[in-house]
């Protein structure tokens, strides 16, 4: 969750200051898709994809419930913990 709001020199709101995420136990979702999904060729891949997609959808829903909007959500700033929990970087 955001630590603070960020304003420019004219006091215009420009974004949030986010907490640092320790990336040692994470993988970017684009790398996960390239590396991990290639290894699956059966029903397991559908289950894994569904669980990851569901976690990302739940995360987005939680963020919106708190009144925040993520304007730059893309495959390079979604991190998965080794346990496959989704985080926005």
C-alpha positions, -999 to +999 in steps of 0.1 A: +000+000+000+012+036-006+033+052+022+025+088+011+011+110-016+037+126-039+033+162-051+054+183-076+068+217-068+034+233-077+017+211-051+000+191-079-006+155-070+015+132-092+014+098-075+024+078-045+055+068-026+054+031-024+070+007+001+102-011-010+095-047-020+123-071-013+127-089-046+149-117-036+120-142-033+100-128-062+098-132-100+083-107-124+051-121-140+065-116-175+095-138-166+073-163-148+052-166-179+083-171-201+101-195-178+074-213-158+045-217-183+068-232-209+074-261-186+037-270-184+020-288-212-010-303-195-040-293-174-016-281-146-007-251-166-044-240-169-047-243-131-015-224-124-026-196-149-060-194-133-046-191-097-022-164-108-049-145-127-073-148-097-047-135-073-040-105-096-078-098-099-082-100-061-053-076-056-068-051-081-101-054-064-085-047-030-066-017-043-098-002-058-118-008-026-092+013-008-099+041-033-067+038-053-062+034-091-031+018-106-024+037-138+006+017-151-002-019-144+017-041-168+035-074-169+068-058-158+056-044-126+036-073-112+058-095-089+050-130-078+064-143-045+078-178-047+044-189-031+028-172-062+012-144-043+007-113-066+022-079-057+023-046-076+058-031-078 
